[in-house]
Amino acid sequence: GENVEQHPSTLSVQEGDSAVIKCTYSDSASNYFPWYKQELGKRPQLIIDIRSNVGEKKDQRIAVTLNKTAKHFSLHITETQPEDSAVYFCAASIAGTYKYIFGTGTRLKVLA
Amino acid sequence: NAGVTQTPKFQVLKTGQSMTLQCAQDMNHNSMYWYRQDPGMGLRLIYYSASEGTTDKGEVPNGYNVSRLNKREFSLRLESAAPSQTSVYFCASKPGQGTYEQYFGPGTRLTVT
């Protein structure tokens, strides 16, 4: 069945450094790839997404890159701040359905 | 707009008890979803409703039933709760075909003892 693998499961960076989280998906027909941020006890919040016809998308300190050939996509956070500390989830759409498969999450800690 | 709302926020059940989790959205969205979130497992889809009048199974439907009561409301029922159903449950919605972004509710934390 469809699968999304997410790495690493935990990531610690110094404030001001960059953080990169990677996801690999199995369905070559997936065409939508969102990233969610979830703070402790809160709901997942969409922070950035990318469609399969685009290779990269940026929004201030956050960027997502997509490599369709290799079936992987990555979240890049630059100039990290303590408030970036949270769990981040990637997801991929399942072609021909209204469903999404989520990765298992990355706990990011930004050390002041 | 309240967005996506869920009730209750917290619930403790004994094994074998039943309950219904409620979800409503006021954004006129067509599609609605129920996920469960367990530590280290991400979000797993239980059931979804692509549009009013339709429901389909997700990855982990066993032990659950759903009702799409109308366009606004999508409920999740546990007929006979088991400790394995201890989890945080999130409802989500999205506008419909051709749109992609999901909007999540605040979640229900369920403990089954």
Interface residues (C-beta under 8 A of the other chain):
Chain A: Q6 S9 Y32 P34 K42 R43 P44 Q45 L46 D49 R51 F89 A91 S93 Y98 K99 Y100 I101 F102 G103 T104 G105
Chain B: S31 Y35 G40 M41 G42 L43 R44 L45 Y48 A50 G58 E59 F90 K94 Q97 Y100 E101 Q102 F104 G105 P106 G107
